[in-house]
């Protein structure tokens, strides 16, 4: 299954490590591989790992909205 996080981006459900509110993250500078899809309105960070590669997606949707989409 896939999780639709942006109009042009989907990620595999089983690659998701965690879904976090940007308000609860102290420092994004220590995170490598940040993909900003927030269009200037960051609300949620989705941390993923696939094939040993960790990525962080910053999106404009709320945490609750994304969690409802996750199967």
ABEGO torsion letter per residue (X at the ends): XBBBABAABBBBAAABABBBBAAABABAAABBGBBBAAGGBBABBBBBBBGGBBBBBBBABBAAAAAAABX
